Amino acid sequence: MRERSNYKYYLENSSFLGSGLIQGYALYDFGYYPGIIPEENEEEK
């Protein structure tokens, strides 16, 4: 998120802990803000 416009305002003093990965969700582009919802056809684990 370092390249995003709100980085300096919200995250400038935060520590980067590493990349993360979540499975079973679909990513949607809502313009200024991304969103995720559980994927359909994803079996509960």
PDB file of N, CA, C and O in Angstrom:
ATOM      1  N   MET A   1       0.811  -1.193   0.000  1.00  0.00           N
ATOM      2  CA  MET A   1       0.000   0.000   0.000  1.00  0.00           C
ATOM      3  C   MET A   1       0.855   1.258   0.000  1.00  0.00           C
ATOM      4  O   MET A   1       0.323   2.367   0.049  1.00  0.00           O
ATOM      5  N   ARG A   2       2.139   1.102  -0.053  1.00  0.00           N
ATOM      6  CA  ARG A   2       3.019   2.265  -0.019  1.00  0.00           C
ATOM      7  C   ARG A   2       2.817   3.195  -1.194  1.00  0.00           C
ATOM      8  O   ARG A   2       3.069   4.395  -1.085  1.00  0.00           O
ATOM      9  N   GLU A   3       2.368   2.661  -2.313  1.00  0.00           N
ATOM     10  CA  GLU A   3       2.175   3.494  -3.500  1.00  0.00           C
ATOM     11  C   GLU A   3       0.820   4.196  -3.514  1.00  0.00           C
ATOM     12  O   GLU A   3       0.581   5.035  -4.382  1.00  0.00           O
ATOM     13  N   ARG A   4      -0.047   3.885  -2.602  1.00  0.00           N
ATOM     14  CA  ARG A   4      -1.391   4.455  -2.583  1.00  0.00           C
ATOM     15  C   ARG A   4      -1.422   5.829  -1.931  1.00  0.00           C
ATOM     16  O   ARG A   4      -0.549   6.178  -1.137  1.00  0.00           O
ATOM     17  N   SER A   5      -2.448   6.603  -2.283  1.00  0.00           N
ATOM     18  CA  SER A   5      -2.521   7.999  -1.842  1.00  0.00           C
ATOM     19  C   SER A   5      -2.684   8.160  -0.331  1.00  0.00           C
ATOM     20  O   SER A   5      -2.219   9.160   0.216  1.00  0.00           O
ATOM     21  N   ASN A   6      -3.315   7.229   0.356  1.00  0.00           N
ATOM     22  CA  ASN A   6      -3.541   7.373   1.797  1.00  0.00           C
ATOM     23  C   ASN A   6      -2.421   6.794   2.652  1.00  0.00           C
ATOM     24  O   ASN A   6      -2.500   6.829   3.880  1.00  0.00           O
ATOM     25  N   TYR A   7      -1.391   6.269   2.024  1.00  0.00           N
ATOM     26  CA  TYR A   7      -0.313   5.645   2.793  1.00  0.00           C
ATOM     27  C   TYR A   7       0.284   6.612   3.819  1.00  0.00           C
ATOM     28  O   TYR A   7       0.400   6.281   4.999  1.00  0.00           O
ATOM     29  N   LYS A   8       0.652   7.784   3.368  1.00  0.00           N
ATOM     30  CA  LYS A   8       1.297   8.747   4.272  1.00  0.00           C
ATOM     31  C   LYS A   8       0.365   9.123   5.427  1.00  0.00           C
ATOM     32  O   LYS A   8       0.817   9.283   6.561  1.00  0.00           O
ATOM     33  N   TYR A   9      -0.909   9.262   5.149  1.00  0.00           N
ATOM     34  CA  TYR A   9      -1.863   9.683   6.173  1.00  0.00           C
ATOM     35  C   TYR A   9      -2.123   8.582   7.202  1.00  0.00           C
ATOM     36  O   TYR A   9      -2.191   8.861   8.399  1.00  0.00           O
ATOM     37  N   TYR A  10      -2.269   7.331   6.747  1.00  0.00           N
ATOM     38  CA  TYR A  10      -2.662   6.245   7.657  1.00  0.00           C
ATOM     39  C   TYR A  10      -1.511   5.332   8.093  1.00  0.00           C
ATOM     40  O   TYR A  10      -1.527   4.830   9.217  1.00  0.00           O
ATOM     41  N   LEU A  11      -0.530   5.111   7.246  1.00  0.00           N
ATOM     42  CA  LEU A  11       0.440   4.055   7.514  1.00  0.00           C
ATOM     43  C   LEU A  11       1.892   4.503   7.609  1.00  0.00           C
ATOM     44  O   LEU A  11       2.775   3.666   7.799  1.00  0.00           O
ATOM     45  N   GLU A  12       2.157   5.767   7.484  1.00  0.00           N
ATOM     46  CA  GLU A  12       3.535   6.252   7.444  1.00  0.00           C
ATOM     47  C   GLU A  12       4.373   5.779   8.634  1.00  0.00           C
ATOM     48  O   GLU A  12       5.553   5.472   8.462  1.00  0.00           O
ATOM     49  N   ASN A  13       3.806   5.715   9.808  1.00  0.00           N
ATOM     50  CA  ASN A  13       4.550   5.325  11.009  1.00  0.00           C
ATOM     51  C   ASN A  13       4.366   3.860  11.389  1.00  0.00           C
ATOM     52  O   ASN A  13       4.728   3.454  12.494  1.00  0.00           O
ATOM     53  N   SER A  14       3.806   3.070  10.482  1.00  0.00           N
ATOM     54  CA  SER A  14       3.591   1.649  10.736  1.00  0.00           C
ATOM     55  C   SER A  14       4.788   0.833  10.286  1.00  0.00           C
ATOM     56  O   SER A  14       5.553   1.253   9.419  1.00  0.00           O
ATOM     57  N   SER A  15       4.940  -0.341  10.889  1.00  0.00           N
ATOM     58  CA  SER A  15       6.007  -1.264  10.490  1.00  0.00           C
ATOM     59  C   SER A  15       5.437  -2.313   9.543  1.00  0.00           C
ATOM     60  O   SER A  15       4.358  -2.855   9.784  1.00  0.00           O
ATOM     61  N   PHE A  16       6.162  -2.594   8.472  1.00  0.00           N
ATOM     62  CA  PHE A  16       5.769  -3.632   7.532  1.00  0.00           C
ATOM     63  C   PHE A  16       6.184  -4.972   8.119  1.00  0.00           C
ATOM     64  O   PHE A  16       7.365  -5.193   8.385  1.00  0.00           O
ATOM     65  N   LEU A  17       5.216  -5.876   8.324  1.00  0.00           N
ATOM     66  CA  LEU A  17       5.500  -7.171   8.929  1.00  0.00           C
ATOM     67  C   LEU A  17       5.673  -8.273   7.899  1.00  0.00           C
ATOM     68  O   LEU A  17       6.230  -9.323   8.217  1.00  0.00           O
ATOM     69  N   GLY A  18       5.218  -8.064   6.691  1.00  0.00           N
ATOM     70  CA  GLY A  18       5.355  -9.062   5.643  1.00  0.00           C
ATOM     71  C   GLY A  18       4.097  -9.153   4.813  1.00  0.00           C
ATOM     72  O   GLY A  18       3.067  -8.564   5.142  1.00  0.00           O
ATOM     73  N   SER A  19       4.197  -9.897   3.739  1.00  0.00           N
ATOM     74  CA  SER A  19       3.047 -10.091   2.857  1.00  0.00           C
ATOM     75  C   SER A  19       2.099 -11.117   3.458  1.00  0.00           C
ATOM     76  O   SER A  19       2.509 -11.969   4.246  1.00  0.00           O
ATOM     77  N   GLY A  20       0.865 -11.030   3.092  1.00  0.00           N
ATOM     78  CA  GLY A  20      -0.130 -11.978   3.571  1.00  0.00           C
ATOM     79  C   GLY A  20      -0.928 -12.552   2.419  1.00  0.00           C
ATOM     80  O   GLY A  20      -0.959 -11.985   1.327  1.00  0.00           O
ATOM     81  N   LEU A  21      -1.565 -13.664   2.664  1.00  0.00           N
ATOM     82  CA  LEU A  21      -2.374 -14.330   1.655  1.00  0.00           C
ATOM     83  C   LEU A  21      -3.609 -14.904   2.328  1.00  0.00           C
ATOM     84  O   LEU A  21      -3.510 -15.604   3.336  1.00  0.00           O
ATOM     85  N   ILE A  22      -4.753 -14.607   1.772  1.00  0.00           N
ATOM     86  CA  ILE A  22      -5.978 -15.232   2.247  1.00  0.00           C
ATOM     87  C   ILE A  22      -6.596 -15.994   1.086  1.00  0.00           C
ATOM     88  O   ILE A  22      -6.551 -15.543  -0.058  1.00  0.00           O
ATOM     89  N   GLN A  23      -7.160 -17.125   1.382  1.00  0.00           N
ATOM     90  CA  GLN A  23      -7.762 -17.955   0.347  1.00  0.00           C
ATOM     91  C   GLN A  23      -9.264 -18.031   0.562  1.00  0.00           C
ATOM     92  O   GLN A  23      -9.759 -17.864   1.676  1.00  0.00           O
ATOM     93  N   GLY A  24      -9.978 -18.286  -0.523  1.00  0.00           N
ATOM     94  CA  GLY A  24     -11.419 -18.437  -0.426  1.00  0.00           C
ATOM     95  C   GLY A  24     -12.195 -17.142  -0.570  1.00  0.00           C
ATOM     96  O   GLY A  24     -13.387 -17.099  -0.264  1.00  0.00           O
ATOM     97  N   TYR A  25     -11.540 -16.088  -1.030  1.00  0.00           N
ATOM     98  CA  TYR A  25     -12.193 -14.797  -1.202  1.00  0.00           C
ATOM     99  C   TYR A  25     -11.950 -14.280  -2.606  1.00  0.00           C
ATOM    100  O   TYR A  25     -10.918 -14.570  -3.212  1.00  0.00           O
ATOM    101  N   ALA A  26     -12.888 -13.523  -3.119  1.00  0.00           N
ATOM    102  CA  ALA A  26     -12.757 -12.885  -4.428  1.00  0.00           C
ATOM    103  C   ALA A  26     -12.479 -11.400  -4.205  1.00  0.00           C
ATOM    104  O   ALA A  26     -13.106 -10.766  -3.356  1.00  0.00           O
ATOM    105  N   LEU A  27     -11.545 -10.853  -4.965  1.00  0.00           N
ATOM    106  CA  LEU A  27     -11.174  -9.448  -4.859  1.00  0.00           C
ATOM    107  C   LEU A  27     -11.934  -8.646  -5.909  1.00  0.00           C
ATOM    108  O   LEU A  27     -12.000  -9.032  -7.076  1.00  0.00           O
ATOM    109  N   TYR A  28     -12.500  -7.532  -5.482  1.00  0.00           N
ATOM    110  CA  TYR A  28     -13.262  -6.663  -6.377  1.00  0.00           C
ATOM    111  C   TYR A  28     -12.666  -5.270  -6.366  1.00  0.00           C
ATOM    112  O   TYR A  28     -12.228  -4.780  -5.325  1.00  0.00           O
ATOM    113  N   ASP A  29     -12.651  -4.639  -7.518  1.00  0.00           N
ATOM    114  CA  ASP A  29     -12.162  -3.276  -7.664  1.00  0.00           C
ATOM    115  C   ASP A  29     -13.340  -2.326  -7.589  1.00  0.00           C
ATOM    116  O   ASP A  29     -14.160  -2.274  -8.506  1.00  0.00           O
ATOM    117  N   PHE A  30     -13.431  -1.574  -6.502  1.00  0.00           N
ATOM    118  CA  PHE A  30     -14.499  -0.603  -6.330  1.00  0.00           C
ATOM    119  C   PHE A  30     -14.027   0.813  -6.616  1.00  0.00           C
ATOM    120  O   PHE A  30     -14.629   1.785  -6.158  1.00  0.00           O
ATOM    121  N   GLY A  31     -12.948   0.921  -7.376  1.00  0.00           N
ATOM    122  CA  GLY A  31     -12.412   2.240  -7.702  1.00  0.00           C
ATOM    123  C   GLY A  31     -11.345   2.644  -6.721  1.00  0.00           C
ATOM    124  O   GLY A  31     -10.205   2.189  -6.818  1.00  0.00           O
ATOM    125  N   TYR A  32     -11.698   3.499  -5.768  1.00  0.00           N
ATOM    126  CA  TYR A  32     -10.715   3.999  -4.811  1.00  0.00           C
ATOM    127  C   TYR A  32     -10.390   3.001  -3.711  1.00  0.00           C
ATOM    128  O   TYR A  32      -9.372   3.140  -3.034  1.00  0.00           O
ATOM    129  N   TYR A  33     -11.241   1.995  -3.523  1.00  0.00           N
ATOM    130  CA  TYR A  33     -11.064   1.085  -2.398  1.00  0.00           C
ATOM    131  C   TYR A  33     -11.382  -0.340  -2.837  1.00  0.00           C
ATOM    132  O   TYR A  33     -12.477  -0.591  -3.339  1.00  0.00           O
ATOM    133  N   PRO A  34     -10.456  -1.278  -2.663  1.00  0.00           N
ATOM    134  CA  PRO A  34     -10.739  -2.667  -3.044  1.00  0.00           C
ATOM    135  C   PRO A  34     -11.616  -3.339  -1.983  1.00  0.00           C
ATOM    136  O   PRO A  34     -11.674  -2.888  -0.839  1.00  0.00           O
ATOM    137  N   GLY A  35     -12.277  -4.391  -2.364  1.00  0.00           N
ATOM    138  CA  GLY A  35     -13.100  -5.136  -1.420  1.00  0.00           C
ATOM    139  C   GLY A  35     -13.015  -6.626  -1.688  1.00  0.00           C
ATOM    140  O   GLY A  35     -12.702  -7.048  -2.801  1.00  0.00           O
ATOM    141  N   ILE A  36     -13.293  -7.420  -0.670  1.00  0.00           N
ATOM    142  CA  ILE A  36     -13.321  -8.869  -0.837  1.00  0.00           C
ATOM    143  C   ILE A  36     -14.609  -9.422  -0.259  1.00  0.00           C
ATOM    144  O   ILE A  36     -15.178  -8.861   0.678  1.00  0.00           O
ATOM    145  N   ILE A  37     -15.059 -10.524  -0.828  1.00  0.00           N
ATOM    146  CA  ILE A  37     -16.192 -11.272  -0.290  1.00  0.00           C
ATOM    147  C   ILE A  37     -15.858 -12.751  -0.423  1.00  0.00           C
ATOM    148  O   ILE A  37     -15.062 -13.127  -1.283  1.00  0.00           O
ATOM    149  N   PRO A  38     -16.454 -13.599   0.416  1.00  0.00           N
ATOM    150  CA  PRO A  38     -16.198 -15.030   0.269  1.00  0.00           C
ATOM    151  C   PRO A  38     -16.582 -15.492  -1.134  1.00  0.00           C
ATOM    152  O   PRO A  38     -17.619 -15.097  -1.666  1.00  0.00           O
ATOM    153  N   GLU A  39     -15.739 -16.327  -1.721  1.00  0.00           N
ATOM    154  CA  GLU A  39     -16.009 -16.845  -3.055  1.00  0.00           C
ATOM    155  C   GLU A  39     -17.169 -17.821  -3.007  1.00  0.00           C
ATOM    156  O   GLU A  39     -17.299 -18.608  -2.070  1.00  0.00           O
ATOM    157  N   GLU A  40     -17.995 -17.761  -4.011  1.00  0.00           N
ATOM    158  CA  GLU A  40     -19.033 -18.765  -4.142  1.00  0.00           C
ATOM    159  C   GLU A  40     -18.363 -20.074  -4.552  1.00  0.00           C
ATOM    160  O   GLU A  40     -17.285 -20.053  -5.145  1.00  0.00           O
ATOM    161  N   ASN A  41     -18.968 -21.177  -4.254  1.00  0.00           N
ATOM    162  CA  ASN A  41     -18.442 -22.501  -4.545  1.00  0.00           C
ATOM    163  C   ASN A  41     -17.207 -22.849  -3.733  1.00  0.00           C
ATOM    164  O   ASN A  41     -16.533 -23.830  -4.047  1.00  0.00           O
ATOM    165  N   GLU A  42     -16.892 -22.098  -2.724  1.00  0.00           N
ATOM    166  CA  GLU A  42     -15.752 -22.399  -1.865  1.00  0.00           C
ATOM    167  C   GLU A  42     -16.269 -23.235  -0.693  1.00  0.00           C
ATOM    168  O   GLU A  42     -17.141 -22.793   0.055  1.00  0.00           O
ATOM    169  N   GLU A  43     -15.741 -24.414  -0.544  1.00  0.00           N
ATOM    170  CA  GLU A  43     -16.172 -25.281   0.541  1.00  0.00           C
ATOM    171  C   GLU A  43     -15.644 -24.755   1.858  1.00  0.00           C
ATOM    172  O   GLU A  43     -14.513 -24.274   1.935  1.00  0.00           O
ATOM    173  N   GLU A  44     -16.479 -24.847   2.920  1.00  0.00           N
ATOM    174  CA  GLU A  44     -16.007 -24.439   4.230  1.00  0.00           C
ATOM    175  C   GLU A  44     -14.982 -25.436   4.718  1.00  0.00           C
ATOM    176  O   GLU A  44     -15.126 -26.643   4.525  1.00  0.00           O
ATOM    177  N   LYS A  45     -13.957 -24.925   5.345  1.00  0.00           N
ATOM    178  CA  LYS A  45     -12.867 -25.793   5.832  1.00  0.00           C
ATOM    179  C   LYS A  45     -12.808 -25.791   7.325  1.00  0.00           C
ATOM    180  O   LYS A  45     -11.957 -26.462   7.910  1.00  0.00           O
TER     181      LYS A  45
END
